[in-house]
Amino acid sequence: GIFFQRCALEAQRQGLAIAVHAAAVESTGLNAMLRARLKRLARPTMVFRVGYATENRRHSPRLLASSVSAVLGEARER
């Protein structure tokens, strides 16, 4: 986390963009393919690209924190 944060901050300072690939780490199947490609047994904890963006992309849609809190509260009550 700390190392990635430093990379992201330095990249932004240099005018670079970062694209995080969470699915490659979180999905068991994609992670297995990534480990095979890297010829590693250990599970990668972070995968991201750094470079100069050629276009502006919107952020992935996210739920509001209040919505998540409401859903979690309802689940606890059950």
Biotite code that builds the C-alpha atoms (Angstrom):
import biotite.structure as struc

atoms = struc.array([
    struc.Atom([0.000, 0.000, 0.000], chain_id="A", res_id=1, res_name="GLY", atom_name="CA", element="C"),
    struc.Atom([2.654, 2.521, 0.999], chain_id="A", res_id=2, res_name="ILE", atom_name="CA", element="C"),
    struc.Atom([4.868, 1.635, -1.967], chain_id="A", res_id=3, res_name="PHE", atom_name="CA", element="C"),
    struc.Atom([1.958, 1.936, -4.419], chain_id="A", res_id=4, res_name="PHE", atom_name="CA", element="C"),
    struc.Atom([0.952, 5.266, -2.890], chain_id="A", res_id=5, res_name="GLN", atom_name="CA", element="C"),
    struc.Atom([4.462, 6.609, -3.415], chain_id="A", res_id=6, res_name="ARG", atom_name="CA", element="C"),
    struc.Atom([4.478, 5.333, -7.008], chain_id="A", res_id=7, res_name="CYS", atom_name="CA", element="C"),
    struc.Atom([1.100, 6.930, -7.718], chain_id="A", res_id=8, res_name="ALA", atom_name="CA", element="C"),
    struc.Atom([2.084, 10.273, -6.197], chain_id="A", res_id=9, res_name="LEU", atom_name="CA", element="C"),
    struc.Atom([5.401, 10.403, -8.041], chain_id="A", res_id=10, res_name="GLU", atom_name="CA", element="C"),
    struc.Atom([3.714, 9.397, -11.315], chain_id="A", res_id=11, res_name="ALA", atom_name="CA", element="C"),
    struc.Atom([1.184, 12.204, -10.934], chain_id="A", res_id=12, res_name="GLN", atom_name="CA", element="C"),
    struc.Atom([3.966, 14.651, -10.125], chain_id="A", res_id=13, res_name="ARG", atom_name="CA", element="C"),
    struc.Atom([5.657, 13.647, -13.386], chain_id="A", res_id=14, res_name="GLN", atom_name="CA", element="C"),
    struc.Atom([2.425, 13.965, -15.399], chain_id="A", res_id=15, res_name="GLY", atom_name="CA", element="C"),
    struc.Atom([1.887, 10.228, -15.743], chain_id="A", res_id=16, res_name="LEU", atom_name="CA", element="C"),
    struc.Atom([-1.355, 8.295, -15.344], chain_id="A", res_id=17, res_name="ALA", atom_name="CA", element="C"),
    struc.Atom([-1.898, 5.057, -13.425], chain_id="A", res_id=18, res_name="ILE", atom_name="CA", element="C"),
    struc.Atom([-4.387, 2.322, -14.297], chain_id="A", res_id=19, res_name="ALA", atom_name="CA", element="C"),
    struc.Atom([-5.018, -0.210, -11.532], chain_id="A", res_id=20, res_name="VAL", atom_name="CA", element="C"),
    struc.Atom([-5.948, -3.747, -12.583], chain_id="A", res_id=21, res_name="HIS", atom_name="CA", element="C"),
    struc.Atom([-7.682, -5.050, -9.468], chain_id="A", res_id=22, res_name="ALA", atom_name="CA", element="C"),
    struc.Atom([-9.352, -7.987, -11.222], chain_id="A", res_id=23, res_name="ALA", atom_name="CA", element="C"),
    struc.Atom([-5.959, -9.545, -11.991], chain_id="A", res_id=24, res_name="ALA", atom_name="CA", element="C"),
    struc.Atom([-5.294, -9.735, -8.261], chain_id="A", res_id=25, res_name="VAL", atom_name="CA", element="C"),
    struc.Atom([-8.783, -10.389, -6.887], chain_id="A", res_id=26, res_name="GLU", atom_name="CA", element="C"),
    struc.Atom([-10.060, -12.970, -9.392], chain_id="A", res_id=27, res_name="SER", atom_name="CA", element="C"),
    struc.Atom([-8.677, -16.438, -8.705], chain_id="A", res_id=28, res_name="THR", atom_name="CA", element="C"),
    struc.Atom([-8.639, -17.438, -12.389], chain_id="A", res_id=29, res_name="GLY", atom_name="CA", element="C"),
    struc.Atom([-6.993, -14.254, -13.633], chain_id="A", res_id=30, res_name="LEU", atom_name="CA", element="C"),
    struc.Atom([-4.499, -14.385, -10.787], chain_id="A", res_id=31, res_name="ASN", atom_name="CA", element="C"),
    struc.Atom([-3.511, -17.942, -11.703], chain_id="A", res_id=32, res_name="ALA", atom_name="CA", element="C"),
    struc.Atom([-2.936, -16.882, -15.323], chain_id="A", res_id=33, res_name="MET", atom_name="CA", element="C"),
    struc.Atom([-0.884, -13.892, -14.160], chain_id="A", res_id=34, res_name="LEU", atom_name="CA", element="C"),
    struc.Atom([1.279, -16.080, -11.910], chain_id="A", res_id=35, res_name="ARG", atom_name="CA", element="C"),
    struc.Atom([1.849, -18.492, -14.800], chain_id="A", res_id=36, res_name="ALA", atom_name="CA", element="C"),
    struc.Atom([2.773, -15.615, -17.108], chain_id="A", res_id=37, res_name="ARG", atom_name="CA", element="C"),
    struc.Atom([5.199, -14.209, -14.519], chain_id="A", res_id=38, res_name="LEU", atom_name="CA", element="C"),
    struc.Atom([6.497, -17.711, -13.710], chain_id="A", res_id=39, res_name="LYS", atom_name="CA", element="C"),
    struc.Atom([5.900, -17.108, -9.986], chain_id="A", res_id=40, res_name="ARG", atom_name="CA", element="C"),
    struc.Atom([4.268, -19.195, -7.278], chain_id="A", res_id=41, res_name="LEU", atom_name="CA", element="C"),
    struc.Atom([3.468, -16.226, -5.022], chain_id="A", res_id=42, res_name="ALA", atom_name="CA", element="C"),
    struc.Atom([0.178, -14.392, -5.493], chain_id="A", res_id=43, res_name="ARG", atom_name="CA", element="C"),
    struc.Atom([0.685, -10.807, -6.781], chain_id="A", res_id=44, res_name="PRO", atom_name="CA", element="C"),
    struc.Atom([-0.819, -8.191, -4.475], chain_id="A", res_id=45, res_name="THR", atom_name="CA", element="C"),
    struc.Atom([-0.930, -5.249, -6.895], chain_id="A", res_id=46, res_name="MET", atom_name="CA", element="C"),
    struc.Atom([-0.992, -4.853, -10.676], chain_id="A", res_id=47, res_name="VAL", atom_name="CA", element="C"),
    struc.Atom([-0.966, -1.445, -12.334], chain_id="A", res_id=48, res_name="PHE", atom_name="CA", element="C"),
    struc.Atom([0.232, 0.338, -15.453], chain_id="A", res_id=49, res_name="ARG", atom_name="CA", element="C"),
    struc.Atom([1.997, 3.681, -15.550], chain_id="A", res_id=50, res_name="VAL", atom_name="CA", element="C"),
    struc.Atom([2.273, 5.859, -18.636], chain_id="A", res_id=51, res_name="GLY", atom_name="CA", element="C"),
    struc.Atom([1.113, 8.904, -20.512], chain_id="A", res_id=52, res_name="TYR", atom_name="CA", element="C"),
    struc.Atom([-2.641, 8.820, -21.056], chain_id="A", res_id=53, res_name="ALA", atom_name="CA", element="C"),
    struc.Atom([-3.839, 9.384, -24.609], chain_id="A", res_id=54, res_name="THR", atom_name="CA", element="C"),
    struc.Atom([-7.463, 9.973, -23.598], chain_id="A", res_id=55, res_name="GLU", atom_name="CA", element="C"),
    struc.Atom([-9.517, 10.908, -20.550], chain_id="A", res_id=56, res_name="ASN", atom_name="CA", element="C"),
    struc.Atom([-11.612, 8.066, -19.190], chain_id="A", res_id=57, res_name="ARG", atom_name="CA", element="C"),
    struc.Atom([-14.303, 8.273, -16.592], chain_id="A", res_id=58, res_name="ARG", atom_name="CA", element="C"),
    struc.Atom([-13.833, 6.537, -13.262], chain_id="A", res_id=59, res_name="HIS", atom_name="CA", element="C"),
    struc.Atom([-15.721, 3.298, -12.734], chain_id="A", res_id=60, res_name="SER", atom_name="CA", element="C"),
    struc.Atom([-19.090, 3.934, -11.100], chain_id="A", res_id=61, res_name="PRO", atom_name="CA", element="C"),
    struc.Atom([-19.077, 3.483, -7.334], chain_id="A", res_id=62, res_name="ARG", atom_name="CA", element="C"),
    struc.Atom([-21.854, 3.227, -4.781], chain_id="A", res_id=63, res_name="LEU", atom_name="CA", element="C"),
    struc.Atom([-22.174, 6.069, -2.313], chain_id="A", res_id=64, res_name="LEU", atom_name="CA", element="C"),
    struc.Atom([-20.785, 5.257, 1.135], chain_id="A", res_id=65, res_name="ALA", atom_name="CA", element="C"),
    struc.Atom([-24.232, 5.916, 2.619], chain_id="A", res_id=66, res_name="SER", atom_name="CA", element="C"),
    struc.Atom([-25.752, 3.233, 0.333], chain_id="A", res_id=67, res_name="SER", atom_name="CA", element="C"),
    struc.Atom([-23.108, 0.685, 1.316], chain_id="A", res_id=68, res_name="VAL", atom_name="CA", element="C"),
    struc.Atom([-23.608, 1.488, 5.001], chain_id="A", res_id=69, res_name="SER", atom_name="CA", element="C"),
    struc.Atom([-27.380, 1.032, 4.660], chain_id="A", res_id=70, res_name="ALA", atom_name="CA", element="C"),
    struc.Atom([-26.998, -2.350, 2.953], chain_id="A", res_id=71, res_name="VAL", atom_name="CA", element="C"),
    struc.Atom([-24.478, -3.551, 5.535], chain_id="A", res_id=72, res_name="LEU", atom_name="CA", element="C"),
    struc.Atom([-26.730, -2.368, 8.373], chain_id="A", res_id=73, res_name="GLY", atom_name="CA", element="C"),
    struc.Atom([-29.688, -4.294, 6.941], chain_id="A", res_id=74, res_name="GLU", atom_name="CA", element="C"),
    struc.Atom([-27.571, -7.440, 6.554], chain_id="A", res_id=75, res_name="ALA", atom_name="CA", element="C"),
    struc.Atom([-26.482, -7.266, 10.205], chain_id="A", res_id=76, res_name="ARG", atom_name="CA", element="C"),
    struc.Atom([-30.092, -6.989, 11.359], chain_id="A", res_id=77, res_name="GLU", atom_name="CA", element="C"),
    struc.Atom([-31.016, -10.272, 9.639], chain_id="A", res_id=78, res_name="ARG", atom_name="CA", element="C"),
])
